[in-house]
Amino acid sequence: LYVYECQWDKNHSPCGMHIEGDQASVTDHLARFHGFTGGEGDTTCLWDGCTSKKRTAMKGTSIARHLVTHIGYKIKCTACNVDYARED
């Protein structure tokens, strides 16, 4: 089990809670503790230090996938032994 510190920064103070790094856990954490439900509209990544060019024009449905890249969660492919951010 790997846990990571949440850096979602809504009021100039990162969350700091520890969360599992997979996309489902990140989605659940955002909904429960930050009131973020995603949706199809554009949203802003509030992860402390995010420098993505798409930071302010991200689809709400993509934010959890994006946050997994901040966390550094990796899945090792059993076929090629390479680390990836997503299972697919």
N, C-alpha and C positions, 0 to 999 in steps of 0.2 A: 504494500500500500504506500503510495507516494502522495504527500499533501504539499500544497503550495500556499504561499501567503497572497491573499487577494489584495490587489492594488487599485481596485475600482475607487476612483477619487471624485466623489460627488460634491463635497463641501470643503475642498482644499485640505482634505485629510484622508489618506488611503484607508480602506476598510480594515485590513490587517487580520481578518479571520482566515483560518486555514481551510482550504478546500481541496478535494481530489481534483486532479488535472484533466480528467476526461471531459468531453463535450457535454455529456448528460449532467454531470455534477456541476459544471460551470453554469449551465442553463438553470438548473434548480437553485443554485446559490443566488444568481442574479434576480430570479423571481421572488424568492423568499426574503432576502435581506436588502435588496435594492429596488424592489418594485418594478423591475424591468421585465416586460413580457415579450419584447421583440416586435413582431408584426412586419408588415411589408414596407412601411414607410422608412425614409432615411433616418439614420440615427448617428450619434457621435460616440466614438470610443472614449470612455472616461478613465481608461487604465493609465495610471500615473506614468508619465514618460513616453506615451505612445507617440511615435513620430511617423506613422503610416501616412502616405499621401492621401489615402482614402479615409482618414480618420473621421471627417465630418460628413461624409456622404456614403456611409455604409448601410446596407439593408439590415433592418432589425433582425431578420432571420439568420444573418451571417455573423452576428456579433459573438456568439459563443465559440464558433469555429475560429474566429479571429483571436479571441482571448487565449485559446489554447496555445497559440503561437507565442504569446507573451509569457505564459507560464513555463513553456519549454517541455511540455509533456510529449513524449515520443513513444512510438510503437515500433518494435523491431520486426521486420519482415522475416518470416521463417524460411522463405525461399532464397532471398538474395542477401540476407543479413544486413540490410540497410535500415537506418532509423527514419521514420516518417512521422508527421504530425497527425495523420488520420489513418484509420484502418483501411479505407478504400484506396 
